[in-house]
């Protein structure tokens, strides 16, 4: 039993003992209010004991096979390296097999980490990934398909009026439909091996933000789909987990196509839109260049992200949702939750985004 599990159990036991003692005292004093407080204390202690149960964690070997999408850079690249370090066989799906991230991963032992091309918009690449997984599983009788990590995604900043149909449709197709398609292809294997599905969503799926309307819509739909899939797959002992990373901009490459997208948006402006938006559009995208300059797509992801991901993958009974976010996000999301929908919430949202403001 791990030290962490023992400490959690001892904390729970001490909580029960203290709450139970206070409850017993209330009953012995025969005071009505103390009596109710006592029973509440006993119930609270029991609840604490249940929630602080000993957590069992799985041990991985090379016979455990996992598939991760979007491993060219950012979080996916680091998740592939993390799973490799955790002693499992990793199939790293990359959009561009010639990317630096793909080349770095390919330098790891080929029998432990296999780099394969996966474009969620091309069904043949998904079928090929399925063939690769089956082939690896067939090598040893004790091989097990540990799970599918849906990480690939695309994001474009820009007001919805600016974004062309090609731009916003691609975000929906990759983030939502592509994730659904590859998951659908692997459900049979996941059922057979009682694997796990971990889908990377976004805080935007729970609190939409201006400038990210299509992205937020795709992630909100992904959240609903994940919640539904979790209930459907429970009967097959397939755990479905939502993983929500906060905005750790120095280690993300999800908006890598922002400059190209901005050029497309600018070219699509009508004369009326250009007169209205040009100054604002230029300031908006200049600000994004400053953010992009901070980004190192192959930098190690934040340790908290990797710890929570390992927890989501390793515990035998994972939580339905794991969230990792900077303290600033926690504060603003709390303010969003407190604020009714309307001007007050909109004010907090704009302050949270810190984007350039439109002026006529």
KATA-V806908 format. One record per run of one state. SS is the DSSP state (a for helix, b for strand, c for the rest). FROM is the first residue (numbers start at 1). TO is the last residue. If there is no record, write none. Layout:
SS	FROM	TO
SS	FROM	TO
This chain:
c	1	2
a	3	29
c	30	31
a	32	51
c	52	56
b	57	57
c	58	63
b	64	68
c	69	73
a	74	85
c	86	88
b	89	94
c	95	99
a	100	106
c	107	112
b	113	117
c	118	122
a	123	137
c	138	143
b	144	150
c	151	164
a	165	193
c	194	195
b	196	200
c	201	202
a	203	205
c	206	212
a	213	236
c	237	238
b	239	245
c	246	248
a	249	251
c	252	257
a	258	267
c	268	270
a	271	292
c	293	302
a	303	314
b	315	315
c	316	320
b	321	324
c	325	326
a	327	338
c	339	342
a	343	353
c	354	360
